[in-house]
Amino acid sequence: MEQEMTLDLREIFEIIKKRLRLILIVTAASTFISGVLSYFVIPPTYEAETSIIIGKAPSTVDERIQYNDVLMYQKLVKTYSEIAKSRTVAEATSQKLDGLISPEALMKGISVTPQADTQIMVLKFQGKNPEEAANIVNTHARVFIREAARLYPTGNVQIMDEAAVPESPVKPRPLLNMAIAFFLGIMVSLGVTFLLEYMDSTIKTEDDVEKYLGLPVIGIIPKNMNE
């Protein structure tokens, strides 16, 4: 069994060695193309985010917030997050931005994430222009607070941190893309290598005669008759 395994591994390495140029070319090409696309073709995408807190902190030293109130606010975060994603808020935000973005595009691009076990929710928006992304998410947050106050007059919703203009894009990530392309190139090239080897049924050496035909080799005709 050990001998068979050794022979199998030896054959695998021989196959890889025989088509090493193909493997290197495919891997290098996929990595190069990924780098070109990431750096020069795919436009950068910027993400701006703002955080909103549901409820309020005590305004005086004597005022206290009960534990039940905290639990209530945490449950309300999910309700408010659905309001933030609603078409009503999206249409009002689009109108506030003078049609800079359509309600449909805003509903598709905005993400609202309640933070677990907190009274905080985070609004994020991704866009091609960093200033526009920050402006859109900040406007959406203000419109949401206005609509939330209309629906829940007794509620308390405040912006904790306004979105700043993002300095660097979140997509694409060239180094990550190139690393993925590198490994994919290796996997694809190895797959093609073994597929070509499997489809190649020609007999090239005396070892192939013994292996595939089961016949002993009684003589070899050299390529150079002078040998």
N, C-alpha and C positions, 0 to 999 in steps of 0.2 A: 504493500500500500504506500509506504514511504517513497519507494523508488518511482511508482507511478506518479505520485504527487510532484516529485522533483522534476520528472520529465515534463509534466503539464506546465509547471511554472517556467521551465526552461523554454518550452515552446511559446508560451505567452510573451516572454521577454524577447524572443527572437522575432516574433510577429511585430511587436512594438518597435524593435530596433530597425526592422526592415522598412517600416513605414513612418519612421521618426520624422522625416521631412514633412510629410502630410500633417502629422500631429502638430508640429511646430508652426506650420503655415496657418492652419485653421485657428489655432489658439491665438497666435499673434494678430491675425486679421480680425477676429472677433473682439479682442481687447482694444485694438486700434480704432475700429469702427465705433465701439461704445464710447471711447474717449472723445472722438470727434463729435458724435451726436450730443454727448453730455456738455461739452465745452462750447460748441459753436452752433449747434442746430436747435436743440430743445430750449425754448425760452425759459428763463428762470421764473419760479413761482415763489411769491412772498406770503408769509402768514402773519397776520396781526391778531392779537387777542386782548380781550378785556375781561375783567372779573367783576362779578356782581354779588352783593351780599343780600340775603333775604332776612329781614328782621333788623333790629338795631341793638347797639350796646347801651348800657345804662348811661343816661345823660347826667345823673348826679351821683354823689357818693352813696346816698341813702337808697337810691333805686336799685332794685335787684331783678334779674331775670330768672324765673323759675326753671327748673329742669324740664318740666312739661312744656314750657314755652319753647325751649330749645328743640325738643323733639317735634313740636308742631311746625317750627320753621324748617327743620330738616325735611319733613314730609312735604311741605309746601314747595320746596325747591323743585321737585319733579313736576308739580303742577305749573309752576312759573316757567320751567324749561319748555313745556309744551306750548305755552303762550308765546314764548320767544321764537318758536319755530313756525308759528301759525301764518297763514296767508294774510290775515288782517295786518299783522305787524310788518310783513314783507312789503305789502302794497303801500303802507304808510311810509315806510323807509324809502322805497323807490320814489315816491312822490316828493319826499323831503330832499332827496338827492337830485331832483329835477330830471329823473329818468336816466341817471348815470348807469343804473343797472336795473334790469327787469325784475319783477317779483319772482318769476320762475327761476331765474338765475341766482337770485339771492337765497331763495329757499333751498336750492340745490347746493350752494356754496357755503352757507352758514352752518356751523356746527355748534351745538349747545351741549355742554357736558356738566352735569351736576357732580360736584366733588363729594366722594363718599363720606358719610358721617359728618358733614359740615353744612353750613348755611350758605355755601358759596357755589356759584355756577360760573362757568367760563364760556365765553362766546369767542369763536374763532372764525376768521374768513381768510381764504387764500385768493390771491390775485396776481396778475402780471406786473402791476405797478404798486410799489410799496406804499406810496402816499395815499393812493386810492383805497388800498386794502385797509389801512388804518382809519381812513375817513368813513368807509362803509361800515365797519364793525362798531365804531363809536356812535355813529348816527343810529344804527340799528339798536344799540343798547339804550340810547336815550328815548327812542320811540317805544321800545319795549316797556321801559319804566312808566311812560305816560299811559300806555294801554293797560298795564298791570294796575295802575292806580285807578283807572276807570272801572276795571272789572272787580278789583278788591280795594275799595276805598279805605278800609281799615288796615290794609297791609303796609309793609314798609320795605321798599326795595331801593337800594342805593348802589351806585357805581363805586367799587372799591379801588380799582386801578384802571385808568383809561388806557387804550391801546396806543403804544408808541409806534413810530414808523420803523418797520423792520429794516435792519441794516444788511442782513445776508439772506439769501433765498433758502427755502427748505427743500426745494426740488429744482433741478435734478441734483443728485449727489454723485459727482463724477467718480470719486475714488471707489465708492461702494459699487457703482454700476460697472466700473472696469474690473473690479474683483469678481463680481458675479459673472461677467462676460468671460473672464479668464477661465474660471472653473467650468462654465458651460462649454467653452471652446474645447477644453480637455476632454470632457465627457462626450461631446458630439464627435470629435475626431477619433477617440478610441472606439466609439460605436461604429463609425464608418470603417475604421481599420479592420475590426473583427468581422464586419459584414462582408467587406471585400475579400478577406481571407476565407470566409465560409463559402462564398460564391466561386472562389477560384478553385476549380477542380483539376487543373493541369498538374502534371507530374514533372518536377524540376530536378530532383536529386535521386540518388540511389536509395536514400532513406525513405523517400516517398514511395518508391516501388515496393519496398518491403512492408511499409506501413499500410498502404491502401490496397495493394494487389496480393500481398502475402507471398510473393515470389522471391526467391533468393537471387541476388545479383551475382552473375558469374563473370562479368567483365564490364569494363568501362572504356568507352571510346573518347579519348581526350579531344578538346577543341583544337588543339595544335597537334597535328599529326607527327611533328618532330619530337613530341614529348615521349 
